Amino acid sequence: MTEIILNNENLDYMRRITASAAIPHAIIIEGAAGSGKYTLALHFASMINCDSENEKPCGSCSSCIKIEQNVHADISVIDVEDGKKTIPVEKVREIISDASLIPSEAKKRVFIIRNGQALTPQAQNALLKIFEEPPKDVVFLLLTTDKRLLLPTIVSRGILLKMQLLPREIIKEELKKHSSKPDSDIEAVIAVSGGSLGQAQELLKGTKILKLRELVEAYFSVLKSTPSVFSLCEVFSPHSYKREELFAVFPFFKYGFRDIALCKSGAEFVPMFFTDTELMECISEKISSSNLVKLYQKTDELCLSLYSNVNPHTAISVFNSYVSEYSRLG
Ligand SMILES: [Zn+2]
């Protein structure tokens, strides 16, 4: 079985509801890409259906083995299809029709929907209907990077579990087991992995991430003075980056502003982006606390907007003008 590192609270919850046999029909699992949502969902599907009288999942009964080998007839995994960006309403209609069948061998039929944030609004509305009137012996595990990308009505119909973020030291230890990259690279990817081991592993495979990190560091250096939109665009040009790159760049900015805000508050903390403490302190003296909060929130909003197909050019332009407006004291 794939090892589940930390996430004790979520596992305890799953053990409790499995033992009580009062399993909710919809569970939403929220966590960054690579934070282990799918592993946890499969583990839970095994736990519910395991035949063992002892610790579940046992990993050796016929149900556990079939789930592990991905051949269990009652466990369905739904995801964005290759080459597509969304999960269409037709896919949800198929789920609804399958959900009305009684399980062929399992105790509960389990539908794991990966990348729930990619469900179209129409698909989410269809899903909501079945969440409201769920068939017997069906459990939906809806995985998402951010619950705000789901309809609030969907979220309120389910139990929300958040993936627990891993401490730096644990991610570092795991990465070092499988990589010979230098410590500085490892530190850099940990800094932007947001506590997600999978994301850190992905990032460590490429060199591009380190280039993007350098870009963000150069951008923060410009904030030591009070920059114009023009000087910001010179570092971070709206024409030079693709959407995929922005998925890495904006979290760097987000964690950077978080660090600066915490630095200004005088709290004791471990920086998530900055390795150059002097630069972080210098910027914290240049920008007011309220503006730092605004910058963090705006960057977070832009991160989210990338999922709803906002044009990368527009995202960068908006970001630069916002930073130029708020990177000051008053
Ligand atoms: Zn078992």
Residues whose N, C-alpha, C, O or C-beta is under 5 A from the ligand:
A	BS01	ZN	C50 D51 S52 P57 C58 G59 S60 C61 C64
